[in-house]
């Protein structure tokens, strides 16, 4: 159940509606861990309507990485720079 929730949330951005945090992954995990896994998908059906797609990057992070620090437009670039570990 949790893996399915993460998969659904994977393409959503970390923020929405003017920098509100997307807490979807944490809420889904808390629901599953507390025995409410059956309620995750119905909750996601409603919650995900608020979310935005994962933002597009500007360009690769390179030697100018310090200029990219704190720039919310660069979240996709940082995500690509630090890919998930297997």
Secondary structure, DSSP 8 states (H G I E B T S, - for coil): -HHHHHHHHTTB-SEETTTEE--HHHHHHHHHHTT-GGGHHHHHHHHTTT--B----SS---TTHHHHTT-GGGHHHHHHHT----
